[in-house]
Amino acid sequence: MSHADHLPLRVSAGQTPIFQPGDTGTVWRVRQGVVRLNRPAGAGRLPVQLALPGDLIGIEALCDQPYQFCAEAFTDCELEPVPLGTAAEGDPLRQALLREVLLQQQSRSQDMATLRTGSVLERLVHLLRLLGLPWQGAQAVAGGQADAIRQALPTLREVAELVDAKTETVCRALAQLLPPRSRKGGPARRPAEADRATRPAGAWSSHGLALGVA
């Protein structure tokens, strides 16, 4: 994916990867949204890390190396290239970036450990907070706010893959974390058979039940 003529770079969730393993380029700073770094694993992929606003990705470029991971927009993102200074030993700009990356890696590694260990409820609560979604407990979230949180989340498959859980488990856990979906002003409810036939893959539901319905 060429980015030379598109600065700042804006990438929608689910679009072409920002970069692939083996590509070469610069370091990017995430200005908005969340980027997911993945490692190819056979026909699939394994999540390695999330990059939040302010974080750097493509850090291999600081060592003049090709990218090791695939970078994809987990949510809609905006990124900007980062000046690297020179490759000369002791270059102050590059040294400052290396220090920043070291601290960032420690923090994001801890985030990934939290996202993939403990109960699924605990993993999802941490994810909501990382995404900056206003979750303060199921009793504190109004129906309309819960709908907005669901709308802001990536697909069920993406979330389940990130937190290392089955999609059905994630769906049930989110139903515990958020109040039932508000139906006010929405379209008339379709028969279950038609709903199952037309629902796109990855929609926020499981086994024909709307999210939040017990």
N, CA, C and O of each residue as an XYZ file, in Angstrom:
856
protein
N       0.850     -1.199      0.000
C       0.000      0.000      0.000
C       0.883      1.246      0.000
O       1.686      1.428      0.916
N       0.750      2.107     -1.010
C       1.558      3.304     -1.108
C       0.868      4.455     -0.385
O      -0.331      4.683     -0.546
N       1.664      5.183      0.424
C       1.085      6.258      1.226
C       1.702      7.612      0.894
O       1.375      8.610      1.536
N       2.582      7.661     -0.090
C       3.380      8.868     -0.310
C       2.517     10.096     -0.570
O       2.882     11.200     -0.167
N       1.387      9.921     -1.232
C       0.568     11.072     -1.614
C      -0.676     11.234     -0.741
O      -1.599     11.960     -1.108
N      -0.705     10.564      0.408
C      -1.911     10.595      1.232
C      -1.526     10.876      2.689
O      -1.569      9.982      3.534
N      -1.151     12.129      2.972
C      -0.725     12.485      4.315
C      -1.598     13.619      4.846
O      -1.813     14.588      4.118
N      -2.112     13.552      6.070
C      -1.982     12.370      6.921
C      -2.738     11.178      6.338
O      -3.667     11.343      5.547
N      -2.335     10.003      6.730
C      -2.923      8.777      6.201
C      -4.186      8.435      6.986
O      -4.151      8.335      8.213
N      -5.297      8.257      6.279
C      -6.555      7.864      6.915
C      -6.945      6.486      6.402
O      -7.024      6.259      5.195
N      -7.185      5.582      7.322
C      -7.504      4.202      6.962
C      -8.749      3.783      7.729
O      -8.815      3.938      8.948
N      -9.723      3.259      7.022
C     -10.938      2.750      7.656
C     -10.729      1.309      8.088
O      -9.977      0.564      7.460
N     -11.395      0.925      9.157
C     -11.309     -0.451      9.642
C     -11.717     -1.411      8.530
O     -12.728     -1.206      7.858
N     -10.925     -2.453      8.343
C     -11.234     -3.450      7.329
C     -10.658     -3.155      5.962
O     -10.806     -3.964      5.046
N      -9.997     -2.005      5.800
C      -9.380     -1.685      4.515
C      -8.060     -2.432      4.345
O      -7.653     -3.216      5.203
N      -7.399     -2.168      3.212
C      -6.090     -2.754      2.933
C      -5.135     -2.463      4.083
O      -5.156     -1.357      4.624
N      -4.294     -3.428      4.474
C      -3.345     -3.184      5.573
C      -2.485     -1.951      5.339
O      -2.196     -1.587      4.199
N      -2.088     -1.326      6.414
C      -1.219     -0.156      6.353
C       0.156     -0.562      5.827
O       0.744      0.129      4.996
N       0.656     -1.686      6.320
C       1.855     -2.304      5.753
C       1.846     -3.789      6.074
O       1.130     -4.253      6.961
N       2.671     -4.526      5.316
C       2.751     -5.975      5.426
C       4.148     -6.384      5.873
O       5.092     -5.610      5.717
N       4.299     -7.599      6.432
C       5.642     -8.079      6.757
C       6.538     -8.080      5.514
O       6.125     -8.507      4.436
N       7.757     -7.600      5.685
C       8.689     -7.534      4.567
C       8.702     -6.200      3.862
O       9.668     -5.884      3.167
N       7.640     -5.393      4.022
C       7.651     -4.050      3.450
C       8.704     -3.193      4.150
O       9.090     -3.468      5.286
N       9.153     -2.174      3.473
C      10.041     -1.192      4.090
C       9.375      0.172      4.031
O       8.548      0.439      3.159
N       9.743      1.019      4.959
C       9.132      2.345      5.011
C       9.581      3.095      6.236
O      10.661      2.848      6.773
N       8.750      4.008      6.675
C       9.092      4.851      7.812
C       8.312      4.415      9.039
O       7.518      3.475      8.992
N       8.549      5.106     10.121
C       7.757      4.944     11.342
C       6.525      5.828     11.217
O       6.590      6.933     10.678
N       5.401      5.328     11.721
C       4.144      6.084     11.704
C       3.669      6.322     13.134
O       3.828      5.470     14.007
N       3.087      7.492     13.354
C       2.463      7.781     14.646
C       0.943      7.755     14.476
O       0.393      8.370     13.563
N       0.288      7.037     15.367
C      -1.169      6.971     15.350
C      -1.710      8.258     15.963
O      -1.431      8.572     17.120
N      -2.482      8.994     15.180
C      -3.073     10.235     15.682
C      -4.482     10.010     16.200
O      -4.882     10.608     17.199
N      -5.234      9.155     15.530
C      -6.600      8.823     15.962
C      -6.830      7.345     15.701
O      -6.222      6.751     14.811
N      -7.726      6.761     16.499
C      -8.094      5.373     16.283
C      -7.100      4.396     16.881
O      -6.203      4.773     17.635
N      -7.282      3.123     16.526
C      -6.459      2.044     17.064
C      -5.996      1.159     15.913
O      -6.789      0.770     15.056
N      -4.707      0.849     15.906
C      -4.110     -0.040     14.905
C      -3.798     -1.370     15.567
O      -3.343     -1.420     16.710
N      -4.048     -2.443     14.836
C      -3.721     -3.783     15.322
C      -2.539     -4.334     14.533
O      -2.544     -4.318     13.303
N      -1.533     -4.818     15.243
C      -0.381     -5.477     14.626
C      -0.587     -6.980     14.715
O      -0.861     -7.510     15.792
N      -0.455     -7.671     13.582
C      -0.688     -9.113     13.518
C       0.540     -9.828     12.979
O       1.339     -9.268     12.229
N       0.659    -11.082     13.388
C       1.682    -11.963     12.829
C       0.996    -13.045     12.022
O       0.118    -13.726     12.552
N       1.360    -13.235     10.756
C       0.755    -14.304      9.966
C       0.985    -15.655     10.623
O       2.072    -15.939     11.127
N      -0.052    -16.485     10.612
C       0.030    -17.819     11.203
C      -0.715    -18.789     10.301
O      -1.918    -18.992     10.468
N      -0.011    -19.392      9.343
C      -0.660    -20.273      8.387
C      -1.628    -19.481      7.539
O      -1.271    -18.465      6.943
N      -2.872    -19.966      7.492
C      -3.896    -19.255      6.724
C      -4.526    -18.125      7.523
O      -5.324    -17.359      6.982
N      -4.180    -18.006      8.807
C      -4.784    -16.988      9.658
C      -3.782    -15.952     10.110
O      -2.810    -15.663      9.413
N      -4.025    -15.396     11.277
C      -3.178    -14.355     11.841
C      -3.305    -14.393     13.354
O      -4.321    -14.834     13.892
N      -2.281    -13.935     14.025
C      -2.285    -13.849     15.476
C      -2.066    -12.394     15.887
O      -1.144    -11.746     15.390
N      -2.905    -11.870     16.793
C      -2.696    -10.497     17.245
C      -1.433    -10.384     18.087
O      -1.183    -11.212     18.962
N      -0.654     -9.367     17.821
C       0.601     -9.147     18.546
C       0.465     -7.971     19.506
O       0.913     -8.032     20.651
N      -0.158     -6.904     19.024
C      -0.209     -5.683     19.831
C      -1.237     -4.732     19.262
O      -1.568     -4.787     18.077
N      -1.747     -3.847     20.132
C      -2.560     -2.724     19.700
C      -1.737     -1.449     19.829
O      -0.954     -1.299     20.767
N      -1.915     -0.540     18.889
C      -1.285      0.778     18.961
C      -2.390      1.813     19.133
O      -3.325      1.876     18.336
N      -2.273      2.613     20.173
C      -3.281      3.607     20.532
C      -2.845      4.999     20.060
O      -1.705      5.174     19.631
N      -3.739      5.986     20.136
C      -3.345      7.340     19.739
C      -2.086      7.807     20.462
O      -1.976      7.712     21.685
N      -1.148      8.310     19.682
C       0.142      8.738     20.213
C       1.232      7.700     20.048
O       2.415      8.032     20.127
N       0.858      6.438     19.819
C       1.839      5.354     19.693
C       2.515      5.374     18.326
O       2.017      5.963     17.367
N       3.663      4.709     18.274
C       4.426      4.545     17.045
C       4.274      3.128     16.523
O       4.264      2.175     17.303
N       4.155      2.981     15.213
C       4.153      1.662     14.572
C       5.196      1.669     13.455
O       5.631      2.726     12.997
N       5.586      0.464     13.027
C       6.657      0.375     12.031
C       8.001      0.718     12.636
O       8.871      1.279     11.969
N       8.166      0.376     13.908
C       9.371      0.797     14.641
C      10.635      0.106     14.140
O      11.742      0.530     14.473
N      10.487     -0.958     13.339
C      11.668     -1.609     12.770
C      12.480     -0.637     11.910
O      13.690     -0.792     11.746
N      11.782      0.374     11.364
C      12.461      1.361     10.515
C      13.526      2.136     11.281
O      14.456      2.671     10.677
N      13.400      2.201     12.603
C      14.417      2.875     13.405
C      15.752      2.145     13.337
O      16.806      2.736     13.576
N      15.701      0.861     13.012
C      16.919      0.055     12.868
C      17.184     -0.283     11.405
O      17.968     -1.181     11.097
N      16.511      0.455     10.497
C      16.666      0.250      9.061
C      16.353     -1.186      8.650
O      17.032     -1.769      7.805
N      15.312     -1.742      9.266
C      14.886     -3.106      8.987
C      13.484     -3.091      8.376
O      12.724     -2.148      8.597
N      13.135     -4.137      7.605
C      11.757     -4.232      7.091
C      10.772     -4.517      8.224
O      11.157     -4.989      9.293
N       9.505     -4.225      7.976
C       8.474     -4.469      8.976
C       8.334     -5.975      9.235
O       8.428     -6.787      8.315
N       8.108     -6.328     10.505
C       7.932     -7.730     10.875
C       6.467     -8.154     10.888
O       6.154     -9.331     10.706
N       5.575     -7.195     11.102
C       4.171     -7.523     11.309
C       3.290     -6.849     10.269
O       3.717     -5.949      9.545
N       2.051     -7.312     10.219
C       1.029     -6.673      9.402
C       0.277     -5.664     10.270
O      -0.177     -6.003     11.363
N       0.146     -4.442      9.795
C      -0.567     -3.393     10.528
C      -1.911     -3.144      9.864
O      -1.972     -2.843      8.672
N      -2.990     -3.267     10.633
C      -4.338     -3.062     10.114
C      -5.096     -2.107     11.033
O      -4.835     -2.040     12.234
N      -6.026     -1.379     10.454
C      -6.865     -0.480     11.245
C      -7.894     -1.306     12.012
O      -8.787     -1.903     11.410
N      -7.771     -1.341     13.325
C      -8.747     -2.030     14.174
C     -10.019     -1.200     14.267
O     -11.125     -1.740     14.281
N      -9.852      0.121     14.331
C     -10.938      1.086     14.174
C     -10.475      2.095     13.118
O      -9.314      2.069     12.712
N     -11.355      2.969     12.676
C     -10.940      4.001     11.717
C      -9.774      4.793     12.301
O      -9.814      5.216     13.456
N      -8.734      4.990     11.486
C      -7.489      5.555     11.997
C      -6.996      6.732     11.164
O      -7.343      6.890      9.994
N      -6.189      7.536     11.800
C      -5.414      8.565     11.117
C      -3.977      8.463     11.622
O      -3.735      8.406     12.828
N      -3.027      8.440     10.687
C      -1.617      8.311     11.033
C      -0.802      9.364     10.310
O      -1.231      9.908      9.292
N       0.385      9.647     10.847
C       1.302     10.558     10.174
C       2.709      9.983     10.232
O       3.068      9.329     11.211
N       3.518     10.219      9.188
C       4.901      9.717      9.197
C       5.744     10.497     10.200
O       5.491     11.668     10.483
N       6.751      9.812     10.726
C       7.605     10.409     11.746
C       9.011     10.611     11.175
O       9.608      9.660     10.672
N       9.544     11.820     11.243
C      10.943     12.025     10.819
C      11.875     11.185     11.694
O      11.734     11.165     12.917
N      12.827     10.492     11.063
C      13.686      9.566     11.801
C      15.055     10.127     12.121
O      15.825      9.489     12.838
N      15.377     11.295     11.612
C      16.735     11.777     11.793
C      17.671     11.007     10.876
O      17.249     10.528      9.824
N      18.932     10.883     11.258
C      19.912     10.161     10.456
C      20.243      8.831     11.114
O      19.948      8.611     12.289
N      20.862      7.950     10.336
C      21.268      6.641     10.864
C      22.577      6.716     11.630
O      23.052      5.707     12.151
N      23.165      7.910     11.702
C      24.434      8.060     12.401
C      24.274      7.718     13.881
O      23.267      8.065     14.498
N      25.252      7.049     14.438
C      25.202      6.663     15.848
C      25.105      7.918     16.719
O      25.858      8.876     16.544
N      24.161      7.888     17.659
C      24.013      9.014     18.567
C      23.134     10.125     18.055
O      23.031     11.167     18.703
N      22.481      9.941     16.891
C      21.579     10.980     16.387
C      20.506     11.255     17.434
O      19.793     10.329     17.822
N      20.364     12.499     17.910
C      19.460     12.785     19.040
C      18.002     12.483     18.743
O      17.284     12.000     19.619
N      17.544     12.761     17.508
C      16.152     12.499     17.178
C      15.861     11.009     17.214
O      14.858     10.589     17.791
N      16.720     10.208     16.607
C      16.499      8.765     16.592
C      16.632      8.176     17.999
O      15.898      7.253     18.354
N      17.547      8.694     18.787
C      17.698      8.211     20.163
C      16.443      8.509     20.982
O      16.023      7.683     21.793
N      15.845      9.674     20.778
C      14.617     10.022     21.497
C      13.481      9.089     21.101
O      12.696      8.666     21.950
N      13.392      8.766     19.808
C      12.349      7.843     19.350
C      12.558      6.448     19.924
O      11.589      5.783     20.291
N      13.791      6.000     20.007
C      14.076      4.679     20.573
C      13.678      4.617     22.049
O      13.159      3.598     22.506
N      13.913      5.679     22.784
C      13.495      5.713     24.191
C      11.971      5.672     24.291
O      11.416      4.972     25.138
N      11.303      6.426     23.424
C       9.840      6.429     23.426
C       9.291      5.038     23.114
O       8.355      4.573     23.764
N       9.879      4.382     22.120
C       9.434      3.044     21.728
C       9.619      2.049     22.868
O       8.753      1.202     23.087
N      10.726      2.132     23.596
C      10.976      1.207     24.699
C       9.868      1.298     25.744
O       9.348      0.274     26.188
N       9.508      2.508     26.134
C       8.449      2.675     27.131
C       7.095      2.246     26.574
O       6.280      1.660     27.286
N       6.863      2.538     25.307
C       5.600      2.141     24.683
C       5.464      0.623     24.653
O       4.393      0.095     24.948
N       6.524     -0.076     24.303
C       6.463     -1.526     24.202
C       6.135     -2.173     25.545
O       5.391     -3.152     25.605
N       6.686     -1.629     26.600
C       6.387     -2.163     27.932
C       4.904     -2.023     28.248
O       4.278     -2.960     28.742
N       4.349     -0.860     27.965
C       2.943     -0.606     28.277
C       2.019     -1.449     27.413
O       1.068     -2.042     27.922
N       2.286     -1.512     26.115
C       1.391     -2.257     25.222
C       1.510     -3.765     25.409
O       0.540     -4.492     25.194
N       2.675     -4.240     25.803
C       2.806     -5.667     26.104
C       1.948     -6.040     27.308
O       1.329     -7.104     27.336
N       1.918     -5.156     28.297
C       1.060     -5.391     29.459
C      -0.412     -5.372     29.058
O      -1.206     -6.166     29.562
N      -0.774     -4.466     28.153
C      -2.161     -4.424     27.670
C      -2.541     -5.740     26.990
O      -3.624     -6.270     27.238
N      -1.670     -6.270     26.140
C      -1.993     -7.514     25.443
C      -2.118     -8.677     26.408
O      -2.970     -9.545     26.221
N      -1.291     -8.708     27.430
C      -1.419     -9.765     28.432
C      -2.773     -9.679     29.124
O      -3.403    -10.706     29.377
N      -3.227     -8.468     29.432
C      -4.526     -8.282     30.073
C      -5.669     -8.653     29.139
O      -6.692     -9.175     29.583
N      -5.500     -8.384     27.845
C      -6.553     -8.682     26.878
C      -6.697    -10.181     26.597
O      -7.710    -10.608     26.044
N      -5.701    -10.978     26.970
C      -5.732    -12.387     26.591
C      -5.620    -13.337     27.773
O      -5.452    -14.541     27.583
N      -5.712    -12.811     28.994
C      -5.726    -13.646     30.193
C      -6.835    -13.162     31.123
O      -7.360    -12.062     30.953
N      -7.186    -13.984     32.103
C      -8.289    -13.648     32.992
C      -9.615    -14.006     32.351
O      -9.653    -14.639     31.296
N     -10.702    -13.599     32.990
C     -12.026    -13.912     32.456
C     -12.292    -13.095     31.197
O     -11.690    -12.040     30.996
N     -13.193    -13.585     30.353
C     -13.540    -12.852     29.130
C     -14.156    -11.502     29.485
O     -13.929    -10.517     28.784
N     -14.929    -11.448     30.560
C     -15.498    -10.166     30.997
C     -14.393     -9.159     31.293
O     -14.469     -8.003     30.875
N     -13.361     -9.603     32.019
C     -12.256     -8.702     32.360
C     -11.517     -8.246     31.103
O     -11.113     -7.088     31.003
N     -11.341     -9.151     30.153
C     -10.652     -8.794     28.911
C     -11.441     -7.735     28.142
O     -10.868     -6.779     27.618
N     -12.761     -7.917     28.081
C     -13.593     -6.969     27.335
C     -13.654     -5.606     28.013
O     -13.662     -4.578     27.336
N     -13.697     -5.588     29.330
C     -13.683     -4.306     30.054
C     -12.401     -3.550     29.730
O     -12.426     -2.340     29.504
N     -11.281     -4.268     29.710
C     -10.007     -3.603     29.391
C     -10.013     -3.093     27.955
O      -9.505     -2.005     27.683
N     -10.582     -3.867     27.037
C     -10.646     -3.429     25.648
C     -11.495     -2.168     25.504
O     -11.104     -1.236     24.801
N     -12.652     -2.132     26.164
C     -13.500     -0.942     26.096
C     -12.744      0.293     26.573
O     -12.864      1.371     25.991
N     -11.972      0.126     27.626
C     -11.217      1.264     28.152
C     -10.088      1.673     27.208
O      -9.823      2.864     27.039
N      -9.423      0.697     26.593
C      -8.373      1.032     25.637
C      -8.935      1.781     24.433
O      -8.287      2.675     23.889
N     -10.142      1.409     24.025
C     -10.775      2.063     22.884
C     -11.358      3.425     23.245
O     -11.861      4.140     22.379
N     -11.289      3.779     24.517
C     -11.800      5.081     24.938
C     -13.305      5.157     24.971
O     -13.879      6.242     24.880
N     -13.960      3.995     25.102
C     -15.420      3.979     25.142
C     -15.893      4.219     26.568
O     -15.286      3.713     27.512
N     -16.971      4.986     26.741
C     -17.382      5.461     28.074
C     -18.090      4.397     28.896
O     -19.251      4.567     29.266
N     -17.397      3.299     29.182
C     -18.013      2.234     29.981
C     -17.590      2.397     31.443
O     -16.400      2.374     31.759
N     -18.573      2.562     32.327
C     -18.301      2.698     33.755
C     -19.053      1.657     34.565
O     -19.303      1.862     35.753
N     -19.409      0.570     33.956
C     -20.191     -0.455     34.631
C     -21.569     -0.565     34.009
O     -22.136      0.424     33.545
N     -22.104     -1.789     34.004
C     -23.376     -2.039     33.328
C     -24.498     -1.163     33.873
O     -25.351     -0.718     33.105
N     -24.519     -0.905     35.181
C     -25.598     -0.132     35.776
C     -25.498      1.350     35.431
O     -26.485      2.080     35.524
N     -24.290      1.801     35.028
C     -24.094      3.230     34.762
C     -24.272      3.587     33.297
O     -24.261      4.766     32.946
N     -24.436      2.588     32.435
C     -24.540      2.838     30.995
C     -25.997      2.851     30.579
O     -26.700      1.851     30.725
N     -26.452      3.983     30.061
C     -27.833      4.088     29.580
C     -27.975      3.337     28.264
O     -26.986      3.043     27.593
N     -29.228      3.027     27.903
C     -29.473      2.246     26.698
C     -28.897      2.872     25.452
O     -28.264      2.182     24.653
N     -29.106      4.206     25.260
C     -28.584      4.873     24.081
C     -27.073      4.875     24.052
O     -26.468      4.729     22.990
N     -26.449      5.043     25.228
C     -24.993      5.026     25.302
C     -24.461      3.628     24.993
O     -23.430      3.488     24.335
N     -25.156      2.602     25.462
C     -24.751      1.229     25.169
C     -24.821      0.959     23.674
O     -23.949      0.289     23.122
N     -25.862      1.481     23.011
C     -25.962      1.322     21.558
C     -24.772      1.969     20.865
O     -24.225      1.414     19.912
N     -24.369      3.151     21.347
C     -23.237      3.854     20.743
C     -21.942      3.073     20.941
O     -21.092      3.042     20.051
N     -21.790      2.441     22.105
C     -20.601      1.637     22.360
C     -20.555      0.452     21.401
O     -19.514      0.158     20.815
N     -21.686     -0.222     21.248
C     -21.733     -1.353     20.318
C     -21.393     -0.906     18.899
O     -20.665     -1.594     18.183
N     -21.919      0.241     18.498
C     -21.680      0.745     17.156
C     -20.205      1.055     16.933
O     -19.696      0.891     15.824
N     -19.514      1.503     17.985
C     -18.104      1.889     17.864
C     -17.169      0.695     17.872
O     -16.021      0.815     17.444
N     -17.630     -0.451     18.346
C     -16.769     -1.625     18.427
C     -16.496     -2.212     17.044
O     -17.333     -2.106     16.147
N     -15.333     -2.826     16.871
C     -15.087     -3.610     15.651
C     -16.045     -4.800     15.599
O     -16.862     -4.989     16.500
N     -15.938     -5.593     14.546
C     -16.833     -6.735     14.402
C     -16.625     -7.742     15.518
O     -15.574     -7.783     16.156
N     -17.638     -8.545     15.736
C     -17.565     -9.584     16.763
C     -16.381    -10.510     16.521
O     -15.672    -10.873     17.459
N     -16.164    -10.893     15.265
C     -15.044    -11.782     14.950
C     -13.712    -11.137     15.311
O     -12.833    -11.800     15.863
N     -13.553     -9.845     15.005
C     -12.310     -9.142     15.311
C     -12.063     -9.089     16.814
O     -10.949     -9.332     17.278
N     -13.107     -8.771     17.564
C     -12.956     -8.677     19.012
C     -12.646    -10.045     19.613
O     -11.772    -10.163     20.472
N     -13.354    -11.072     19.167
C     -13.122    -12.417     19.689
C     -11.701    -12.885     19.400
O     -11.063    -13.514     20.244
N     -11.217    -12.578     18.221
C      -9.854    -12.951     17.852
C      -8.845    -12.251     18.745
O      -7.855    -12.850     19.165
N      -9.099    -10.983     19.034
C      -8.168    -10.209     19.858
C      -8.114    -10.729     21.286
O      -7.030    -10.860     21.854
N      -9.273    -11.029     21.879
C      -9.301    -11.435     23.286
C      -9.194    -12.952     23.462
O      -9.323    -13.464     24.574
N      -8.960    -13.665     22.361
C      -8.730    -15.108     22.404
C      -9.917    -15.849     23.028
O      -9.765    -16.596     23.995
N     -11.090    -15.625     22.454
C     -12.307    -16.275     22.941
C     -13.207    -16.588     21.752
O     -13.021    -16.043     20.663
N     -14.170    -17.456     21.962
C     -15.135    -17.774     20.923
C     -16.103    -16.606     20.740
O     -16.380    -15.864     21.682
N     -16.609    -16.453     19.524
C     -17.528    -15.354     19.266
C     -18.769    -15.435     20.142
O     -19.266    -14.411     20.611
N     -19.278    -16.654     20.368
C     -20.475    -16.811     21.201
C     -20.201    -16.367     22.636
O     -21.059    -15.770     23.286
N     -18.988    -16.666     23.124
C     -18.622    -16.277     24.490
C     -18.528    -14.762     24.612
O     -18.990    -14.182     25.595
N     -17.927    -14.123     23.610
C     -17.820    -12.668     23.621
C     -19.194    -12.030     23.569
O     -19.450    -11.052     24.271
N     -20.083    -12.572     22.744
C     -21.430    -12.028     22.623
C     -22.163    -12.098     23.958
O     -22.811    -11.133     24.364
N     -22.062    -13.231     24.636
C     -22.728    -13.377     25.944
C     -22.111    -12.434     26.977
O     -22.825    -11.845     27.789
N     -20.787    -12.293     26.945
C     -20.124    -11.427     27.911
C     -20.521     -9.964     27.704
O     -20.747     -9.237     28.672
N     -20.605     -9.536     26.449
C     -21.030     -8.161     26.187
C     -22.473     -7.928     26.606
O     -22.836     -6.825     27.014
N     -23.293     -8.964     26.505
C     -24.677     -8.841     26.961
C     -24.737     -8.629     28.466
O     -25.674     -8.010     28.970
N     -23.742     -9.140     29.190
C     -23.675     -8.903     30.639
C     -23.118     -7.518     30.953
O     -23.501     -6.901     31.947
N     -22.213     -7.031     30.102
C     -21.580     -5.745     30.370
C     -22.464     -4.555     29.994
O     -22.372     -3.490     30.604
N     -23.323     -4.742     28.984
C     -24.128     -3.647     28.464
C     -25.611     -3.967     28.594
O     -25.995     -5.129     28.465
N     -26.452     -2.974     28.845
C     -27.894     -3.219     28.906
C     -28.425     -3.622     27.539
O     -27.739     -3.434     26.534
N     -29.649     -4.179     27.482
C     -30.212     -4.604     26.191
C     -30.232     -3.466     25.185
O     -30.346     -2.294     25.542
N     -30.117     -3.843     23.923
C     -30.117     -2.858     22.845
C     -31.440     -2.088     22.815
O     -32.519     -2.670     22.919
N     -31.328     -0.773     22.672
C     -32.516      0.056     22.566
C     -33.161     -0.154     21.204
O     -32.469     -0.184     20.186
N     -34.493     -0.301     21.178
C     -35.200     -0.488     19.902
C     -36.004      0.751     19.512
O     -36.667      0.758     18.475
N     -35.950      1.793     20.332
C     -36.742      2.983     20.063
C     -36.324      3.611     18.740
O     -35.145      3.877     18.507
N     -37.300      3.840     17.887
C     -37.034      4.495     16.614
C     -36.406      3.597     15.578
O     -36.093      4.052     14.478
N     -36.212      2.320     15.903
C     -35.566      1.414     14.973
C     -36.579      0.778     14.047
O     -37.783      0.985     14.198
N     -36.095     -0.002     13.082
C     -36.996     -0.659     12.137
C     -37.799     -1.745     12.805
O     -37.428     -2.243     13.868
N     -38.890     -2.108     12.188
C     -39.700     -3.184     12.739
C     -38.893     -4.464     12.770
O     -38.100     -4.733     11.869
N     -39.098     -5.243     13.802
C     -38.344     -6.482     13.960
C     -38.798     -7.499     12.921
O     -39.997     -7.707     12.735
N     -37.847     -8.130     12.249
C     -38.157     -9.116     11.236
C     -38.314    -10.492     11.859
O     -37.840    -10.735     12.969
N     -38.971    -11.382     11.155
C     -39.022    -12.761     11.644
C     -37.624    -13.323     11.789
O     -36.708    -12.925     11.069
N     -37.461    -14.249     12.720
C     -36.135    -14.794     13.005
C     -35.524    -15.442     11.781
O     -34.315    -15.346     11.572
N     -36.357    -16.116     10.945
C     -35.806    -16.801      9.779
C     -35.218    -15.804      8.793
O     -34.129    -16.026      8.263
N     -35.928    -14.702      8.540
C     -35.429    -13.691      7.611
C     -34.207    -13.001      8.169
O     -33.284    -12.663      7.428
N     -34.196    -12.788      9.497
C     -33.062    -12.118     10.123
C     -31.805    -12.952      9.965
O     -30.741    -12.421      9.647
N     -31.917    -14.255     10.185
C     -30.755    -15.116     10.050
C     -30.271    -15.173      8.611
O     -29.070    -15.282      8.365
N     -31.187    -15.101      7.661
C     -30.811    -15.227      6.257
C     -30.094    -14.001      5.737
O     -29.280    -14.103      4.819
N     -30.385    -12.826      6.314
C     -29.842    -11.585      5.755
C     -28.748    -10.969      6.596
O     -28.113    -10.009      6.159
N     -28.501    -11.493      7.804
C     -27.492    -10.886      8.675
C     -26.097    -11.107      8.099
O     -25.756    -12.242      7.766
N     -25.269    -10.051      7.969
C     -23.913    -10.224      7.455
C     -23.036    -10.931      8.466
O     -23.287    -10.896      9.670
N     -21.983    -11.585      7.940
C     -21.036    -12.259      8.824
C     -20.390    -11.245      9.738
O     -20.042    -10.145      9.309
N     -20.224    -11.617     11.018
C     -19.563    -10.738     11.965
C     -20.498     -9.761     12.639
O     -20.037     -8.924     13.416
N     -21.809     -9.831     12.373
C     -22.740     -8.909     13.037
C     -22.762     -9.198     14.522
O     -22.402    -10.291     14.959
N     -23.197     -8.188     15.316
C     -23.162     -8.331     16.763
C     -24.356     -9.126     17.266
O     -25.260     -8.574     17.894
N     -24.353    -10.401     16.992
C     -25.384    -11.290     17.488
C     -24.892    -12.712     17.399
O     -23.897    -12.991     16.730
N     -25.574    -13.602     18.061
C     -25.164    -14.990     18.054
C     -26.406    -15.876     18.082
O     -27.309    -15.667     18.892
N     -26.443    -16.874     17.185
C     -27.543    -17.828     17.143
C     -28.873    -17.134     16.959
O     -29.880    -17.585     17.505
N     -28.907    -16.025     16.189
C     -30.164    -15.371     15.866
C     -30.714    -14.473     16.955
O     -31.829    -13.969     16.822
N     -29.950    -14.252     18.053
C     -30.425    -13.393     19.129
C     -29.729    -12.064     19.067
O     -28.525    -11.998     18.820
N     -30.476    -11.001     19.289
C     -29.856     -9.676     19.321
C     -28.968     -9.573     20.541
O     -29.278    -10.133     21.593
N     -27.851     -8.851     20.402
C     -26.939     -8.679     21.513
C     -27.648     -8.015     22.678
O     -28.364     -7.028     22.513
N     -27.433     -8.576     23.857
C     -28.037     -8.008     25.060
C     -29.319     -8.699     25.429
O     -29.876     -8.418     26.491
N     -29.816     -9.598     24.593
C     -31.026    -10.347     24.944
C     -30.621    -11.626     25.637
O     -29.818    -12.390     25.100
N     -31.145    -11.873     26.794
C     -30.740    -13.031     27.565
C     -31.219    -14.307     26.879
O     -30.975    -15.405     27.378
